[in-house]
Amino acid sequence: MPSSAVYVSSPANSSTPSRPLRRLTLELFGLIALKLELLMLIWWVAFAPHARPDVSPAMVADRLAPASPALPEHRP
């Protein structure tokens, strides 16, 4: 009859965390939050402060109107 050996697992290395998945989850959420904050900062610096251009019909007509003719200089 074969004898069965019973193995008892003992913590061989006490420096390993007891819950590695929880630590990994927290690190990943922290990394995602940091990336979102960085993207929001980039968006705010690059796009948010810029004013929208005036696209009213009067302003467009004023911009596209031909330049007024220059008056000839008077030389004595």
C-alpha positions as a Markdown table, in Angstrom:
| # | Residue | x | y | z |
|---|---|---|---|---|
| 1 | Met | 0.0 | 0.0 | 0.0 |
| 2 | Pro | 1.5 | 3.3 | -1.0 |
| 3 | Ser | 2.0 | 5.9 | 1.7 |
| 4 | Ser | 0.7 | 9.4 | 1.0 |
| 5 | Ala | 2.8 | 12.3 | 2.0 |
| 6 | Val | 1.1 | 15.3 | 3.4 |
| 7 | Tyr | 2.7 | 18.6 | 2.5 |
| 8 | Val | 2.2 | 21.6 | 4.7 |
| 9 | Ser | 2.8 | 24.9 | 3.0 |
| 10 | Ser | 4.7 | 27.3 | 5.2 |
| 11 | Pro | 5.5 | 30.8 | 4.2 |
| 12 | Ala | 9.1 | 30.4 | 3.0 |
| 13 | Asn | 9.5 | 34.1 | 2.1 |
| 14 | Ser | 7.8 | 36.5 | 4.4 |
| 15 | Ser | 8.5 | 39.5 | 2.2 |
| 16 | Thr | 5.8 | 38.5 | -0.3 |
| 17 | Pro | 2.5 | 40.3 | 0.2 |
| 18 | Ser | -0.4 | 38.2 | 1.4 |
| 19 | Arg | -2.8 | 39.5 | -1.2 |
| 20 | Pro | -0.9 | 40.2 | -4.5 |
| 21 | Leu | -4.1 | 40.6 | -6.5 |
| 22 | Arg | -5.5 | 43.3 | -4.3 |
| 23 | Arg | -2.1 | 45.2 | -4.5 |
| 24 | Leu | -2.1 | 44.8 | -8.3 |
| 25 | Thr | -5.6 | 46.1 | -8.6 |
| 26 | Leu | -4.9 | 49.1 | -6.5 |
| 27 | Glu | -1.7 | 49.9 | -8.5 |
| 28 | Leu | -3.7 | 49.5 | -11.8 |
| 29 | Phe | -6.5 | 51.8 | -10.6 |
| 30 | Gly | -3.9 | 54.3 | -9.4 |
| 31 | Leu | -2.1 | 54.2 | -12.8 |
| 32 | Ile | -5.4 | 54.7 | -14.6 |
| 33 | Ala | -6.4 | 57.6 | -12.4 |
| 34 | Leu | -3.0 | 59.2 | -13.0 |
| 35 | Lys | -3.3 | 58.9 | -16.7 |
| 36 | Leu | -6.8 | 60.4 | -16.7 |
| 37 | Glu | -5.5 | 63.4 | -14.7 |
| 38 | Leu | -2.6 | 63.8 | -17.1 |
| 39 | Leu | -4.9 | 63.7 | -20.1 |
| 40 | Met | -7.3 | 66.2 | -18.5 |
| 41 | Leu | -4.4 | 68.5 | -17.8 |
| 42 | Ile | -3.2 | 68.3 | -21.3 |
| 43 | Trp | -6.7 | 69.0 | -22.6 |
| 44 | Trp | -7.1 | 72.0 | -20.3 |
| 45 | Val | -3.7 | 73.5 | -21.3 |
| 46 | Ala | -4.1 | 72.9 | -25.0 |
| 47 | Phe | -7.8 | 73.5 | -25.7 |
| 48 | Ala | -9.9 | 74.9 | -22.9 |
| 49 | Pro | -8.6 | 78.4 | -22.6 |
| 50 | His | -8.8 | 79.2 | -26.3 |
| 51 | Ala | -11.8 | 81.4 | -27.2 |
| 52 | Arg | -14.1 | 80.4 | -30.0 |
| 53 | Pro | -13.8 | 82.5 | -33.1 |
| 54 | Asp | -16.6 | 84.8 | -34.1 |
| 55 | Val | -18.4 | 83.1 | -37.0 |
| 56 | Ser | -21.4 | 85.4 | -37.2 |
| 57 | Pro | -22.5 | 86.2 | -40.8 |
| 58 | Ala | -21.6 | 89.9 | -40.3 |
| 59 | Met | -18.1 | 89.1 | -39.2 |
| 60 | Val | -17.5 | 86.6 | -42.1 |
| 61 | Ala | -18.8 | 89.2 | -44.6 |
| 62 | Asp | -16.5 | 91.8 | -43.1 |
| 63 | Arg | -13.5 | 89.4 | -43.3 |
| 64 | Leu | -14.3 | 88.4 | -46.9 |
| 65 | Ala | -15.1 | 91.8 | -48.2 |
| 66 | Pro | -12.6 | 93.3 | -50.7 |
| 67 | Ala | -10.1 | 95.7 | -49.2 |
| 68 | Ser | -10.9 | 99.4 | -49.7 |
| 69 | Pro | -8.9 | 101.0 | -52.4 |
| 70 | Ala | -5.9 | 102.9 | -51.1 |
| 71 | Leu | -5.9 | 106.7 | -51.5 |
| 72 | Pro | -3.1 | 108.0 | -53.7 |
| 73 | Glu | -0.4 | 109.9 | -51.9 |
| 74 | His | -0.1 | 113.5 | -52.4 |
| 75 | Arg | 3.4 | 114.7 | -53.3 |
| 76 | Pro | 4.2 | 118.3 | -53.7 |
